[in-house]
Amino acid sequence: MLETIAIVLLVLWGLGLISSVSLGGFIHVLLVLAIIVILVRVIQGRKVL
């Protein structure tokens, strides 16, 4: 579940970099959330992706 959310957030961030500058703040929030999810999985000792 968390890995799916992380992948979706990373994809949305990538699309945001390509598509629009106006959504830049929102996209960077999504990136931070994706990184947090990945870090939580690493700390818990689970497979990252």
mmCIF entry with sequence, helices, sheets and N, C-alpha, C, O atoms, coordinates in Angstrom:
data_MODEL
# 
_entry.id   MODEL 
# 
_entity.id                         1 
_entity.type                       polymer 
_entity.pdbx_number_of_molecules   1 
# 
_entity_poly.entity_id                      1 
_entity_poly.type                           'polypeptide(L)' 
_entity_poly.nstd_linkage                   no 
_entity_poly.nstd_monomer                   no 
_entity_poly.pdbx_seq_one_letter_code       MLETIAIVLLVLWGLGLISSVSLGGFIHVLLVLAIIVILVRVIQGRKVL 
_entity_poly.pdbx_seq_one_letter_code_can   MLETIAIVLLVLWGLGLISSVSLGGFIHVLLVLAIIVILVRVIQGRKVL 
_entity_poly.pdbx_strand_id                 A 
# 
loop_
_entity_poly_seq.entity_id 
_entity_poly_seq.num 
_entity_poly_seq.mon_id 
_entity_poly_seq.hetero 
1 1  MET n 
1 2  LEU n 
1 3  GLU n 
1 4  THR n 
1 5  ILE n 
1 6  ALA n 
1 7  ILE n 
1 8  VAL n 
1 9  LEU n 
1 10 LEU n 
1 11 VAL n 
1 12 LEU n 
1 13 TRP n 
1 14 GLY n 
1 15 LEU n 
1 16 GLY n 
1 17 LEU n 
1 18 ILE n 
1 19 SER n 
1 20 SER n 
1 21 VAL n 
1 22 SER n 
1 23 LEU n 
1 24 GLY n 
1 25 GLY n 
1 26 PHE n 
1 27 ILE n 
1 28 HIS n 
1 29 VAL n 
1 30 LEU n 
1 31 LEU n 
1 32 VAL n 
1 33 LEU n 
1 34 ALA n 
1 35 ILE n 
1 36 ILE n 
1 37 VAL n 
1 38 ILE n 
1 39 LEU n 
1 40 VAL n 
1 41 ARG n 
1 42 VAL n 
1 43 ILE n 
1 44 GLN n 
1 45 GLY n 
1 46 ARG n 
1 47 LYS n 
1 48 VAL n 
1 49 LEU n 
# 
_struct_asym.id          A 
_struct_asym.entity_id   1 
# 
loop_
_struct_conf.conf_type_id 
_struct_conf.id 
_struct_conf.pdbx_PDB_helix_id 
_struct_conf.beg_label_comp_id 
_struct_conf.beg_label_asym_id 
_struct_conf.beg_label_seq_id 
_struct_conf.pdbx_beg_PDB_ins_code 
_struct_conf.end_label_comp_id 
_struct_conf.end_label_asym_id 
_struct_conf.end_label_seq_id 
_struct_conf.pdbx_end_PDB_ins_code 
_struct_conf.beg_auth_comp_id 
_struct_conf.beg_auth_asym_id 
_struct_conf.beg_auth_seq_id 
_struct_conf.end_auth_comp_id 
_struct_conf.end_auth_asym_id 
_struct_conf.end_auth_seq_id 
_struct_conf.pdbx_PDB_helix_class 
_struct_conf.details 
_struct_conf.pdbx_PDB_helix_length 
HELX_P HELX_P1 AA1 LEU A 2  ? SER A 19 ? LEU A 2  SER A 19 1 ? 18 
HELX_P HELX_P2 AA2 GLY A 24 ? GLN A 44 ? GLY A 24 GLN A 44 1 ? 21 
# 
_struct_conf_type.id          HELX_P 
_struct_conf_type.criteria    ? 
_struct_conf_type.reference   ? 
# 
loop_
_atom_site.group_PDB 
_atom_site.id 
_atom_site.type_symbol 
_atom_site.label_atom_id 
_atom_site.label_alt_id 
_atom_site.label_comp_id 
_atom_site.label_asym_id 
_atom_site.label_entity_id 
_atom_site.label_seq_id 
_atom_site.pdbx_PDB_ins_code 
_atom_site.Cartn_x 
_atom_site.Cartn_y 
_atom_site.Cartn_z 
_atom_site.occupancy 
_atom_site.B_iso_or_equiv 
_atom_site.pdbx_formal_charge 
_atom_site.auth_seq_id 
_atom_site.auth_comp_id 
_atom_site.auth_asym_id 
_atom_site.auth_atom_id 
_atom_site.pdbx_PDB_model_num 
ATOM 1   N N  . MET A 1 1  ? 0.832  -1.194 0.000   1.00 0.00 ? 1  MET A N  1 
ATOM 2   C CA . MET A 1 1  ? 0.000  0.000  0.000   1.00 0.00 ? 1  MET A CA 1 
ATOM 3   C C  . MET A 1 1  ? 0.875  1.256  0.000   1.00 0.00 ? 1  MET A C  1 
ATOM 4   O O  . MET A 1 1  ? 0.684  2.152  -0.822  1.00 0.00 ? 1  MET A O  1 
ATOM 5   N N  . LEU A 1 2  ? 1.828  1.316  0.918   1.00 0.00 ? 2  LEU A N  1 
ATOM 6   C CA . LEU A 1 2  ? 2.685  2.501  0.989   1.00 0.00 ? 2  LEU A CA 1 
ATOM 7   C C  . LEU A 1 2  ? 3.559  2.634  -0.248  1.00 0.00 ? 2  LEU A C  1 
ATOM 8   O O  . LEU A 1 2  ? 3.809  3.744  -0.719  1.00 0.00 ? 2  LEU A O  1 
ATOM 9   N N  . GLU A 1 3  ? 4.022  1.513  -0.772  1.00 0.00 ? 3  GLU A N  1 
ATOM 10  C CA . GLU A 1 3  ? 4.869  1.606  -1.961  1.00 0.00 ? 3  GLU A CA 1 
ATOM 11  C C  . GLU A 1 3  ? 4.066  2.106  -3.156  1.00 0.00 ? 3  GLU A C  1 
ATOM 12  O O  . GLU A 1 3  ? 4.604  2.826  -3.997  1.00 0.00 ? 3  GLU A O  1 
ATOM 13  N N  . THR A 1 4  ? 2.803  1.744  -3.246  1.00 0.00 ? 4  THR A N  1 
ATOM 14  C CA . THR A 1 4  ? 1.952  2.239  -4.320  1.00 0.00 ? 4  THR A CA 1 
ATOM 15  C C  . THR A 1 4  ? 1.765  3.741  -4.200  1.00 0.00 ? 4  THR A C  1 
ATOM 16  O O  . THR A 1 4  ? 1.833  4.459  -5.197  1.00 0.00 ? 4  THR A O  1 
ATOM 17  N N  . ILE A 1 5  ? 1.532  4.217  -2.988  1.00 0.00 ? 5  ILE A N  1 
ATOM 18  C CA . ILE A 1 5  ? 1.380  5.651  -2.760  1.00 0.00 ? 5  ILE A CA 1 
ATOM 19  C C  . ILE A 1 5  ? 2.665  6.384  -3.118  1.00 0.00 ? 5  ILE A C  1 
ATOM 20  O O  . ILE A 1 5  ? 2.623  7.441  -3.748  1.00 0.00 ? 5  ILE A O  1 
ATOM 21  N N  . ALA A 1 6  ? 3.800  5.832  -2.724  1.00 0.00 ? 6  ALA A N  1 
ATOM 22  C CA . ALA A 1 6  ? 5.082  6.465  -3.026  1.00 0.00 ? 6  ALA A CA 1 
ATOM 23  C C  . ALA A 1 6  ? 5.307  6.553  -4.530  1.00 0.00 ? 6  ALA A C  1 
ATOM 24  O O  . ALA A 1 6  ? 5.759  7.584  -5.030  1.00 0.00 ? 6  ALA A O  1 
ATOM 25  N N  . ILE A 1 7  ? 4.998  5.493  -5.248  1.00 0.00 ? 7  ILE A N  1 
ATOM 26  C CA . ILE A 1 7  ? 5.186  5.489  -6.699  1.00 0.00 ? 7  ILE A CA 1 
ATOM 27  C C  . ILE A 1 7  ? 4.264  6.512  -7.356  1.00 0.00 ? 7  ILE A C  1 
ATOM 28  O O  . ILE A 1 7  ? 4.689  7.255  -8.241  1.00 0.00 ? 7  ILE A O  1 
ATOM 29  N N  . VAL A 1 8  ? 3.007  6.552  -6.929  1.00 0.00 ? 8  VAL A N  1 
ATOM 30  C CA . VAL A 1 8  ? 2.060  7.512  -7.484  1.00 0.00 ? 8  VAL A CA 1 
ATOM 31  C C  . VAL A 1 8  ? 2.528  8.941  -7.233  1.00 0.00 ? 8  VAL A C  1 
ATOM 32  O O  . VAL A 1 8  ? 2.470  9.782  -8.130  1.00 0.00 ? 8  VAL A O  1 
ATOM 33  N N  . LEU A 1 9  ? 2.990  9.217  -6.022  1.00 0.00 ? 9  LEU A N  1 
ATOM 34  C CA . LEU A 1 9  ? 3.456  10.564 -5.706  1.00 0.00 ? 9  LEU A CA 1 
ATOM 35  C C  . LEU A 1 9  ? 4.681  10.947 -6.530  1.00 0.00 ? 9  LEU A C  1 
ATOM 36  O O  . LEU A 1 9  ? 4.792  12.088 -6.980  1.00 0.00 ? 9  LEU A O  1 
ATOM 37  N N  . LEU A 1 10 ? 5.593  10.013 -6.731  1.00 0.00 ? 10 LEU A N  1 
ATOM 38  C CA . LEU A 1 10 ? 6.776  10.298 -7.548  1.00 0.00 ? 10 LEU A CA 1 
ATOM 39  C C  . LEU A 1 10 ? 6.397  10.544 -9.003  1.00 0.00 ? 10 LEU A C  1 
ATOM 40  O O  . LEU A 1 10 ? 6.969  11.422 -9.648  1.00 0.00 ? 10 LEU A O  1 
ATOM 41  N N  . VAL A 1 11 ? 5.453  9.790  -9.520  1.00 0.00 ? 11 VAL A N  1 
ATOM 42  C CA . VAL A 1 11 ? 5.001  9.995  -10.898 1.00 0.00 ? 11 VAL A CA 1 
ATOM 43  C C  . VAL A 1 11 ? 4.329  11.362 -11.039 1.00 0.00 ? 11 VAL A C  1 
ATOM 44  O O  . VAL A 1 11 ? 4.581  12.084 -12.004 1.00 0.00 ? 11 VAL A O  1 
ATOM 45  N N  . LEU A 1 12 ? 3.480  11.712 -10.084 1.00 0.00 ? 12 LEU A N  1 
ATOM 46  C CA . LEU A 1 12 ? 2.828  13.017 -10.128 1.00 0.00 ? 12 LEU A CA 1 
ATOM 47  C C  . LEU A 1 12 ? 3.840  14.148 -10.046 1.00 0.00 ? 12 LEU A C  1 
ATOM 48  O O  . LEU A 1 12 ? 3.682  15.173 -10.709 1.00 0.00 ? 12 LEU A O  1 
ATOM 49  N N  . TRP A 1 13 ? 4.876  13.969 -9.239  1.00 0.00 ? 13 TRP A N  1 
ATOM 50  C CA . TRP A 1 13 ? 5.923  14.986 -9.136  1.00 0.00 ? 13 TRP A CA 1 
ATOM 51  C C  . TRP A 1 13 ? 6.644  15.135 -10.469 1.00 0.00 ? 13 TRP A C  1 
ATOM 52  O O  . TRP A 1 13 ? 6.894  16.252 -10.923 1.00 0.00 ? 13 TRP A O  1 
ATOM 53  N N  . GLY A 1 14 ? 6.975  14.021 -11.091 1.00 0.00 ? 14 GLY A N  1 
ATOM 54  C CA . GLY A 1 14 ? 7.643  14.062 -12.387 1.00 0.00 ? 14 GLY A CA 1 
ATOM 55  C C  . GLY A 1 14 ? 6.791  14.746 -13.442 1.00 0.00 ? 14 GLY A C  1 
ATOM 56  O O  . GLY A 1 14 ? 7.299  15.544 -14.231 1.00 0.00 ? 14 GLY A O  1 
ATOM 57  N N  . LEU A 1 15 ? 5.499  14.440 -13.462 1.00 0.00 ? 15 LEU A N  1 
ATOM 58  C CA . LEU A 1 15 ? 4.601  15.092 -14.404 1.00 0.00 ? 15 LEU A CA 1 
ATOM 59  C C  . LEU A 1 15 ? 4.494  16.586 -14.117 1.00 0.00 ? 15 LEU A C  1 
ATOM 60  O O  . LEU A 1 15 ? 4.386  17.395 -15.038 1.00 0.00 ? 15 LEU A O  1 
ATOM 61  N N  . GLY A 1 16 ? 4.524  16.937 -12.870 1.00 0.00 ? 16 GLY A N  1 
ATOM 62  C CA . GLY A 1 16 ? 4.452  18.349 -12.485 1.00 0.00 ? 16 GLY A CA 1 
ATOM 63  C C  . GLY A 1 16 ? 5.661  19.138 -12.939 1.00 0.00 ? 16 GLY A C  1 
ATOM 64  O O  . GLY A 1 16 ? 5.537  20.304 -13.313 1.00 0.00 ? 16 GLY A O  1 
ATOM 65  N N  . LEU A 1 17 ? 6.831  18.514 -12.912 1.00 0.00 ? 17 LEU A N  1 
ATOM 66  C CA . LEU A 1 17 ? 8.035  19.190 -13.389 1.00 0.00 ? 17 LEU A CA 1 
ATOM 67  C C  . LEU A 1 17 ? 7.940  19.476 -14.882 1.00 0.00 ? 17 LEU A C  1 
ATOM 68  O O  . LEU A 1 17 ? 8.434  20.498 -15.357 1.00 0.00 ? 17 LEU A O  1 
ATOM 69  N N  . ILE A 1 18 ? 7.310  18.578 -15.610 1.00 0.00 ? 18 ILE A N  1 
ATOM 70  C CA . ILE A 1 18 ? 7.210  18.717 -17.062 1.00 0.00 ? 18 ILE A CA 1 
ATOM 71  C C  . ILE A 1 18 ? 6.076  19.667 -17.443 1.00 0.00 ? 18 ILE A C  1 
ATOM 72  O O  . ILE A 1 18 ? 6.227  20.464 -18.369 1.00 0.00 ? 18 ILE A O  1 
ATOM 73  N N  . SER A 1 19 ? 4.951  19.593 -16.746 1.00 0.00 ? 19 SER A N  1 
ATOM 74  C CA . SER A 1 19 ? 3.733  20.242 -17.225 1.00 0.00 ? 19 SER A CA 1 
ATOM 75  C C  . SER A 1 19 ? 3.563  21.699 -16.807 1.00 0.00 ? 19 SER A C  1 
ATOM 76  O O  . SER A 1 19 ? 3.305  22.543 -17.664 1.00 0.00 ? 19 SER A O  1 
ATOM 77  N N  . SER A 1 20 ? 3.696  22.021 -15.541 1.00 0.00 ? 20 SER A N  1 
ATOM 78  C CA . SER A 1 20 ? 3.264  23.348 -15.112 1.00 0.00 ? 20 SER A CA 1 
ATOM 79  C C  . SER A 1 20 ? 4.115  23.877 -13.974 1.00 0.00 ? 20 SER A C  1 
ATOM 80  O O  . SER A 1 20 ? 4.502  23.145 -13.063 1.00 0.00 ? 20 SER A O  1 
ATOM 81  N N  . VAL A 1 21 ? 4.392  25.155 -14.053 1.00 0.00 ? 21 VAL A N  1 
ATOM 82  C CA . VAL A 1 21 ? 5.131  25.808 -12.976 1.00 0.00 ? 21 VAL A CA 1 
ATOM 83  C C  . VAL A 1 21 ? 4.176  26.237 -11.872 1.00 0.00 ? 21 VAL A C  1 
ATOM 84  O O  . VAL A 1 21 ? 4.568  26.319 -10.708 1.00 0.00 ? 21 VAL A O  1 
ATOM 85  N N  . SER A 1 22 ? 2.925  26.510 -12.228 1.00 0.00 ? 22 SER A N  1 
ATOM 86  C CA . SER A 1 22 ? 1.967  27.021 -11.252 1.00 0.00 ? 22 SER A CA 1 
ATOM 87  C C  . SER A 1 22 ? 1.657  26.017 -10.139 1.00 0.00 ? 22 SER A C  1 
ATOM 88  O O  . SER A 1 22 ? 1.323  26.409 -9.021  1.00 0.00 ? 22 SER A O  1 
ATOM 89  N N  . LEU A 1 23 ? 1.766  24.742 -10.443 1.00 0.00 ? 23 LEU A N  1 
ATOM 90  C CA . LEU A 1 23 ? 1.508  23.709 -9.436  1.00 0.00 ? 23 LEU A CA 1 
ATOM 91  C C  . LEU A 1 23 ? 2.785  23.272 -8.728  1.00 0.00 ? 23 LEU A C  1 
ATOM 92  O O  . LEU A 1 23 ? 2.786  22.269 -8.014  1.00 0.00 ? 23 LEU A O  1 
ATOM 93  N N  . GLY A 1 24 ? 3.865  24.011 -8.918  1.00 0.00 ? 24 GLY A N  1 
ATOM 94  C CA . GLY A 1 24 ? 5.162  23.622 -8.377  1.00 0.00 ? 24 GLY A CA 1 
ATOM 95  C C  . GLY A 1 24 ? 5.154  23.380 -6.880  1.00 0.00 ? 24 GLY A C  1 
ATOM 96  O O  . GLY A 1 24 ? 5.737  22.402 -6.412  1.00 0.00 ? 24 GLY A O  1 
ATOM 97  N N  . GLY A 1 25 ? 4.508  24.250 -6.119  1.00 0.00 ? 25 GLY A N  1 
ATOM 98  C CA . GLY A 1 25 ? 4.470  24.076 -4.667  1.00 0.00 ? 25 GLY A CA 1 
ATOM 99  C C  . GLY A 1 25 ? 3.764  22.796 -4.262  1.00 0.00 ? 25 GLY A C  1 
ATOM 100 O O  . GLY A 1 25 ? 4.234  22.072 -3.385  1.00 0.00 ? 25 GLY A O  1 
ATOM 101 N N  . PHE A 1 26 ? 2.640  22.519 -4.896  1.00 0.00 ? 26 PHE A N  1 
ATOM 102 C CA . PHE A 1 26 ? 1.868  21.310 -4.600  1.00 0.00 ? 26 PHE A CA 1 
ATOM 103 C C  . PHE A 1 26 ? 2.659  20.062 -4.968  1.00 0.00 ? 26 PHE A C  1 
ATOM 104 O O  . PHE A 1 26 ? 2.656  19.079 -4.227  1.00 0.00 ? 26 PHE A O  1 
ATOM 105 N N  . ILE A 1 27 ? 3.329  20.102 -6.101  1.00 0.00 ? 27 ILE A N  1 
ATOM 106 C CA . ILE A 1 27 ? 4.095  18.958 -6.558  1.00 0.00 ? 27 ILE A CA 1 
ATOM 107 C C  . ILE A 1 27 ? 5.259  18.683 -5.612  1.00 0.00 ? 27 ILE A C  1 
ATOM 108 O O  . ILE A 1 27 ? 5.579  17.525 -5.345  1.00 0.00 ? 27 ILE A O  1 
ATOM 109 N N  . HIS A 1 28 ? 5.884  19.723 -5.109  1.00 0.00 ? 28 HIS A N  1 
ATOM 110 C CA . HIS A 1 28 ? 6.996  19.510 -4.186  1.00 0.00 ? 28 HIS A CA 1 
ATOM 111 C C  . HIS A 1 28 ? 6.511  18.949 -2.846  1.00 0.00 ? 28 HIS A C  1 
ATOM 112 O O  . HIS A 1 28 ? 7.230  18.190 -2.195  1.00 0.00 ? 28 HIS A O  1 
ATOM 113 N N  . VAL A 1 29 ? 5.304  19.317 -2.435  1.00 0.00 ? 29 VAL A N  1 
ATOM 114 C CA . VAL A 1 29 ? 4.724  18.706 -1.236  1.00 0.00 ? 29 VAL A CA 1 
ATOM 115 C C  . VAL A 1 29 ? 4.525  17.211 -1.472  1.00 0.00 ? 29 VAL A C  1 
ATOM 116 O O  . VAL A 1 29 ? 4.793  16.401 -0.585  1.00 0.00 ? 29 VAL A O  1 
ATOM 117 N N  . LEU A 1 30 ? 4.055  16.844 -2.665  1.00 0.00 ? 30 LEU A N  1 
ATOM 118 C CA . LEU A 1 30 ? 3.887  15.430 -2.993  1.00 0.00 ? 30 LEU A CA 1 
ATOM 119 C C  . LEU A 1 30 ? 5.228  14.701 -2.972  1.00 0.00 ? 30 LEU A C  1 
ATOM 120 O O  . LEU A 1 30 ? 5.308  13.563 -2.511  1.00 0.00 ? 30 LEU A O  1 
ATOM 121 N N  . LEU A 1 31 ? 6.271  15.348 -3.465  1.00 0.00 ? 31 LEU A N  1 
ATOM 122 C CA . LEU A 1 31 ? 7.599  14.737 -3.453  1.00 0.00 ? 31 LEU A CA 1 
ATOM 123 C C  . LEU A 1 31 ? 8.067  14.488 -2.022  1.00 0.00 ? 31 LEU A C  1 
ATOM 124 O O  . LEU A 1 31 ? 8.598  13.421 -1.714  1.00 0.00 ? 31 LEU A O  1 
ATOM 125 N N  . VAL A 1 32 ? 7.872  15.459 -1.166  1.00 0.00 ? 32 VAL A N  1 
ATOM 126 C CA . VAL A 1 32 ? 8.282  15.306 0.238   1.00 0.00 ? 32 VAL A CA 1 
ATOM 127 C C  . VAL A 1 32 ? 7.518  14.153 0.886   1.00 0.00 ? 32 VAL A C  1 
ATOM 128 O O  . VAL A 1 32 ? 8.098  13.369 1.637   1.00 0.00 ? 32 VAL A O  1 
ATOM 129 N N  . LEU A 1 33 ? 6.225  14.048 0.598   1.00 0.00 ? 33 LEU A N  1 
ATOM 130 C CA . LEU A 1 33 ? 5.433  12.942 1.147   1.00 0.00 ? 33 LEU A CA 1 
ATOM 131 C C  . LEU A 1 33 ? 5.943  11.592 0.640   1.00 0.00 ? 33 LEU A C  1 
ATOM 132 O O  . LEU A 1 33 ? 6.003  10.627 1.401   1.00 0.00 ? 33 LEU A O  1 
ATOM 133 N N  . ALA A 1 34 ? 6.306  11.523 -0.629  1.00 0.00 ? 34 ALA A N  1 
ATOM 134 C CA . ALA A 1 34 ? 6.830  10.272 -1.183  1.00 0.00 ? 34 ALA A CA 1 
ATOM 135 C C  . ALA A 1 34 ? 8.141  9.888  -0.507  1.00 0.00 ? 34 ALA A C  1 
ATOM 136 O O  . ALA A 1 34 ? 8.360  8.716  -0.202  1.00 0.00 ? 34 ALA A O  1 
ATOM 137 N N  . ILE A 1 35 ? 9.003  10.856 -0.275  1.00 0.00 ? 35 ILE A N  1 
ATOM 138 C CA . ILE A 1 35 ? 10.282 10.581 0.389   1.00 0.00 ? 35 ILE A CA 1 
ATOM 139 C C  . ILE A 1 35 ? 10.047 10.114 1.818   1.00 0.00 ? 35 ILE A C  1 
ATOM 140 O O  . ILE A 1 35 ? 10.721 9.197  2.287   1.00 0.00 ? 35 ILE A O  1 
ATOM 141 N N  . ILE A 1 36 ? 9.109  10.726 2.509   1.00 0.00 ? 36 ILE A N  1 
ATOM 142 C CA . ILE A 1 36 ? 8.788  10.319 3.878   1.00 0.00 ? 36 ILE A CA 1 
ATOM 143 C C  . ILE A 1 36 ? 8.291  8.877  3.909   1.00 0.00 ? 36 ILE A C  1 
ATOM 144 O O  . ILE A 1 36 ? 8.684  8.098  4.778   1.00 0.00 ? 36 ILE A O  1 
ATOM 145 N N  . VAL A 1 37 ? 7.422  8.523  2.955   1.00 0.00 ? 37 VAL A N  1 
ATOM 146 C CA . VAL A 1 37 ? 6.901  7.155  2.894   1.00 0.00 ? 37 VAL A CA 1 
ATOM 147 C C  . VAL A 1 37 ? 8.037  6.158  2.671   1.00 0.00 ? 37 VAL A C  1 
ATOM 148 O O  . VAL A 1 37 ? 8.085  5.110  3.316   1.00 0.00 ? 37 VAL A O  1 
ATOM 149 N N  . ILE A 1 38 ? 8.945  6.484  1.762   1.00 0.00 ? 38 ILE A N  1 
ATOM 150 C CA . ILE A 1 38 ? 10.071 5.590  1.493   1.00 0.00 ? 38 ILE A CA 1 
ATOM 151 C C  . ILE A 1 38 ? 10.962 5.463  2.725   1.00 0.00 ? 38 ILE A C  1 
ATOM 152 O O  . ILE A 1 38 ? 11.399 4.361  3.059   1.00 0.00 ? 38 ILE A O  1 
ATOM 153 N N  . LEU A 1 39 ? 11.235 6.573  3.402   1.00 0.00 ? 39 LEU A N  1 
ATOM 154 C CA . LEU A 1 39 ? 12.066 6.525  4.612   1.00 0.00 ? 39 LEU A CA 1 
ATOM 155 C C  . LEU A 1 39 ? 11.421 5.692  5.710   1.00 0.00 ? 39 LEU A C  1 
ATOM 156 O O  . LEU A 1 39 ? 12.110 4.948  6.408   1.00 0.00 ? 39 LEU A O  1 
ATOM 157 N N  . VAL A 1 40 ? 10.110 5.809  5.870   1.00 0.00 ? 40 VAL A N  1 
ATOM 158 C CA . VAL A 1 40 ? 9.410  5.011  6.883   1.00 0.00 ? 40 VAL A CA 1 
ATOM 159 C C  . VAL A 1 40 ? 9.557  3.532  6.566   1.00 0.00 ? 40 VAL A C  1 
ATOM 160 O O  . VAL A 1 40 ? 9.770  2.724  7.470   1.00 0.00 ? 40 VAL A O  1 
ATOM 161 N N  . ARG A 1 41 ? 9.446  3.168  5.289   1.00 0.00 ? 41 ARG A N  1 
ATOM 162 C CA . ARG A 1 41 ? 9.597  1.764  4.909   1.00 0.00 ? 41 ARG A CA 1 
ATOM 163 C C  . ARG A 1 41 ? 11.018 1.276  5.165   1.00 0.00 ? 41 ARG A C  1 
ATOM 164 O O  . ARG A 1 41 ? 11.206 0.143  5.609   1.00 0.00 ? 41 ARG A O  1 
ATOM 165 N N  . VAL A 1 42 ? 12.014 2.102  4.896   1.00 0.00 ? 42 VAL A N  1 
ATOM 166 C CA . VAL A 1 42 ? 13.405 1.712  5.139   1.00 0.00 ? 42 VAL A CA 1 
ATOM 167 C C  . VAL A 1 42 ? 13.641 1.526  6.632   1.00 0.00 ? 42 VAL A C  1 
ATOM 168 O O  . VAL A 1 42 ? 14.287 0.562  7.041   1.00 0.00 ? 42 VAL A O  1 
ATOM 169 N N  . ILE A 1 43 ? 13.126 2.436  7.443   1.00 0.00 ? 43 ILE A N  1 
ATOM 170 C CA . ILE A 1 43 ? 13.297 2.343  8.895   1.00 0.00 ? 43 ILE A CA 1 
ATOM 171 C C  . ILE A 1 43 ? 12.616 1.093  9.439   1.00 0.00 ? 43 ILE A C  1 
ATOM 172 O O  . ILE A 1 43 ? 13.127 0.457  10.361  1.00 0.00 ? 43 ILE A O  1 
ATOM 173 N N  . GLN A 1 44 ? 11.459 0.738  8.869   1.00 0.00 ? 44 GLN A N  1 
ATOM 174 C CA . GLN A 1 44 ? 10.744 -0.448 9.315   1.00 0.00 ? 44 GLN A CA 1 
ATOM 175 C C  . GLN A 1 44 ? 11.398 -1.730 8.813   1.00 0.00 ? 44 GLN A C  1 
ATOM 176 O O  . GLN A 1 44 ? 11.030 -2.821 9.249   1.00 0.00 ? 44 GLN A O  1 
ATOM 177 N N  . GLY A 1 45 ? 12.360 -1.614 7.906   1.00 0.00 ? 45 GLY A N  1 
ATOM 178 C CA . GLY A 1 45 ? 13.069 -2.776 7.410   1.00 0.00 ? 45 GLY A CA 1 
ATOM 179 C C  . GLY A 1 45 ? 12.358 -3.504 6.307   1.00 0.00 ? 45 GLY A C  1 
ATOM 180 O O  . GLY A 1 45 ? 12.662 -4.668 6.042   1.00 0.00 ? 45 GLY A O  1 
ATOM 181 N N  . ARG A 1 46 ? 11.414 -2.854 5.650   1.00 0.00 ? 46 ARG A N  1 
ATOM 182 C CA . ARG A 1 46 ? 10.687 -3.485 4.554   1.00 0.00 ? 46 ARG A CA 1 
ATOM 183 C C  . ARG A 1 46 ? 11.340 -3.142 3.232   1.00 0.00 ? 46 ARG A C  1 
ATOM 184 O O  . ARG A 1 46 ? 12.174 -2.240 3.145   1.00 0.00 ? 46 ARG A O  1 
ATOM 185 N N  . LYS A 1 47 ? 10.943 -3.885 2.193   1.00 0.00 ? 47 LYS A N  1 
ATOM 186 C CA . LYS A 1 47 ? 11.420 -3.608 0.837   1.00 0.00 ? 47 LYS A CA 1 
ATOM 187 C C  . LYS A 1 47 ? 10.910 -2.231 0.421   1.00 0.00 ? 47 LYS A C  1 
ATOM 188 O O  . LYS A 1 47 ? 9.738  -1.916 0.629   1.00 0.00 ? 47 LYS A O  1 
ATOM 189 N N  . VAL A 1 48 ? 11.785 -1.405 -0.167  1.00 0.00 ? 48 VAL A N  1 
ATOM 190 C CA . VAL A 1 48 ? 11.424 -0.023 -0.473  1.00 0.00 ? 48 VAL A CA 1 
ATOM 191 C C  . VAL A 1 48 ? 10.436 0.057  -1.623  1.00 0.00 ? 48 VAL A C  1 
ATOM 192 O O  . VAL A 1 48 ? 9.366  0.647  -1.472  1.00 0.00 ? 48 VAL A O  1 
ATOM 193 N N  . LEU A 1 49 ? 10.772 -0.528 -2.780  1.00 0.00 ? 49 LEU A N  1 
ATOM 194 C CA . LEU A 1 49 ? 9.855  -0.446 -3.929  1.00 0.00 ? 49 LEU A CA 1 
ATOM 195 C C  . LEU A 1 49 ? 9.563  -1.807 -4.487  1.00 0.00 ? 49 LEU A C  1 
ATOM 196 O O  . LEU A 1 49 ? 8.813  -1.929 -5.455  1.00 0.00 ? 49 LEU A O  1 
# 
